[in-house]
Amino acid sequence: MDGAQPPIPIGSSGRLEALPLTNAAGNHAIVVRQADTPRALLTGEAGDGDRDRVVVVPLDADVQLHVDGDALAIWLAEGSVAAPQRAIPGWASAVGLLLLLLLLALTVLGSVTAFTWLLEGLGWR
């Protein structure tokens, strides 16, 4: 097997690497490895008509296989569409809590008032 090309980092941590390989018969594949331990093998074989079949061979238990037509779009949009998460300032959390407590107090006060009027209207008081 020929592995003369440099590996390409994969994932957010970069610890996984994709290494292109060519065997003696001239077939091409990609081995995904982490610290010189092979994790998965990606290759192709002749399929129906003009379309080749992609073959993914998991080499350990931590390899997940997903069949998802939207996976490429989701992966491409990851990080470019979503706004980066920023920390909420403490004063904003305190103001939000005070407004929530005020709303709760007004709700209780309104409920007591409404039920008092209702009971007086029915003559139960």
C-alpha positions, 0 to 999 in steps of 0.5 A, a space after each residue: 500500500 502506498 501512503 506517501 501523501 500527508 494525512 488530512 485532519 478531520 473533525 473539530 479536534 483534529 485528532 482524527 486523520 484521513 490518509 489516502 491509500 492505493 493498493 498494489 492493484 491500483 484501488 484507492 481508499 481512505 483510512 481514518 486513523 487516530 494516533 496511528 490506530 486505524 478507525 475506519 476504511 472508505 473505499 468504492 466498488 463498481 455499482 449499478 450503471 455509472 454510479 459506484 458504491 461507497 463502502 465504509 468499513 468500521 474498524 472499531 466500536 466507536 465508528 457510527 454510520 449514518 444514512 442522511 441526505 441532509 448531512 452534507 448541508 448540515 455539516 457545511 452550515 455548521 458554524 457559518 449560519 448559527 450565531 456564536 453563543 455569547 455569555 449573558 451578562 449578570 445584570 440581564 439575568 437579574 432584570 429578567 428575574 425581577 420582571 418574572 417575579 413582578 409578573 407572578 405577583 401581578 398574576 396572583 393579585 389579579 387572581 385574588 381580585 377576580 375571585 373576590 369579585 366573582 364570589 361577591 357577585 354570586 353572594 357567597 361572601 
